[in-house]
């Protein structure tokens, strides 16, 4: 958040300087005021993951749409108890 705040403060200074400074410097500050929001958002979204470790999510619970195989009724073409 600190990097974003600094970049937005510099952007505000650029906006003010666009109206104060004449000549080609005005265009430099205008470009800074236009480009800095993009750079600030990119810097704010970059995570500092130096360890290179990724936290894996926990186990996913089994959510069946159909009943589990042991709860299925026996097949009509096989007698009950025939588990081929």
C-alpha positions, -999 to +999 in steps of 0.1 A: +000+000+000+029+023+006+042+020-030+007+028-043+004+058-020+038+071-031+030+066-068-003+084-064+014+113-046+038+117-074+009+116-099-008+144-080+024+164-082+026+157-120-010+169-124-002+202-106+030+207-125+012+202-159-005+235-152+025+253-138+055+243-160+056+256-196+072+240-227+081+204-232+082+197-195+045+200-194+042+170-217+066+150-195+045+157-165+013+149-184+027+116-195+037+109-159+001+117-147-013+093-173+011+064-169+016+064-131-018+049-122-011+018-143+023+014-127+009+020-092-017-007-097+008-032-111+032-025-082+004-028-056-008-062-070+027-078-071+030-101-042+063-105-024+066-143-023+104-148-018+101-182-003+086-196-035+061-216-014+026-221-025+000-229+001-021-258-011-058-258-002-071-284+021-087-317+010-118-312-011-148-330+004-164-356-018-197-342-030-215-368-051-244-359-074-252-396-076-251-420-046-217-436-037-211-470-054-217-490-022-252-474-019-263-483-054-290-509-057-280-543-074-280-544-112-312-560-125-293-584-148-271-598-119-283-614-088-276-597-055-242-605-040-225-610-074-197-585-073-178-593-105 
